[in-house]
Amino acid sequence: MLETVDTDRADLNTPRGFRAPGTSLLLAGTMAGAVAAYLFQAFGNRTLGEAAFAPIAQLWTVFFILVTVALIPLEQYVTREASRGRRVLREDRRVIAVTTLGASTVGGVVALVFLDPLFSGDSIFIAFLVLLPIGYATLTVGKGVLAGHRRFGLMGWLLFWEGAVRLIAAFVLIAIATSARSLAWAMVLAPFAALGTRFWRFDTETAVVETTKASGFLGAYMVGSGASQVLLAGAPLAIALLGGAPELVSTVFLTFTLFRGPLTLIYSLQGRILPFLVKIAEDGGGFRSITTRIVAGGLGLAALGGGVGWLIGPEVVELLFGASPDRLVAALAAAGVVAASTTQVSGQVLVALGGTGRLATAWAAGLVAAVSVLPIVGLAPDRSVAVAFLSGELVALAVAAWMAVRSA
């Protein structure tokens, strides 16, 4: 059981930003969880070898897509409604159950249909992709409740223990049996660390407000997240479908996973941002200047990220994971992930306003652009996928920025 010293649900006029209670602990927990995830992947790749690690790379990819397509929107819905004063676990339990069951079912179907090319025909991976969404639904709903009630310190502990449980379980299970199954079981166990926060005790009603239509909010958000995550996390799947070797699949997966770090941190921290933006929206504030600054800064960082990826990207991947990607792939992946991170942050404006349909339009435009570019590039599989990825992310950013400014 996790206990921290937390204040009661604070009024939104209390200090915000990095001065807000619990924010430093949230940042520390987020960073610790991210480091633990990298250590898990590095340990797995070095212990099993690139070919044997490939099913875990594919499992992580599919699970990441499921979480971000179905469960991150659920978390944002819970965060938004809890921050508005609603008792979410009681009033929206059907929404939570249906979303969780849907994600779990899709996971099982994907594993069944693509069992041979993705998981070497090992049928137990069907069970893994059924169980992972259930565990992560628990974790994301817990994060949403804690974020909505400004329990940021407990969010930090939740993220820390998720990473720690996964890593410790991997060490123990690999010592028992050196196989991909051991790492998969460690992934299944990790999200249940959320139960230690007892997040449900904070689910109280603090205001009487109009209920957001869950089907409209979540439906549009999931469509947009689906497009964004196929674009962002689908590179290893695209490599496999283009006939790339298992070693290339693992290398591309590890490269994109490394550079995806900033976006993964944003997924963990956006619950910290959303209540603040909801308050601005309720007060009738404008978002034009906020959006402009985010996009301008993001484009500059994307160019910088591409340069850093070109200069040292392959060396960093090899140092951490023992895999050596193509230098151009590393540069394009780094730049594209920064662009995706910028889109995600600026898109929080649309989420706060309830405009998830407009956010879905932006991500769909990006996916269409990437799919259109992929067949005409004519390069090696990894380079073709990287070029298509960056093209799609830039289109998504442009459309999302235009939507956000227009809404403001």
Salt bridges, closest charged atoms under 4 A:
GLU3 OE2 - ARG198 NH2 2.78
GLU3 OE1 - ARG201 NH2 3.99
GLU75 OE1 - LYS143 NZ 3.55
GLU81 OE2 - ARG80 NH1 3.41
GLU81 OE1 - ARG84 NH1 3.00
GLU81 OE1 - ARG86 NH1 2.94
GLU91 OE1 - ARG86 NH2 2.89
GLU91 OE2 - ARG90 NH2 3.94
ASP92 OD2 - ARG86 NH1 2.94
ASP122 OD1 - ARG181 NH2 2.90
GLU162 OE2 - ARG166 NH2 2.80
ASP283 OD1 - LYS279 NZ 3.71
GLU315 OE2 - ARG327 NH2 2.70
ASP326 OD1 - ARG383 NH2 3.02
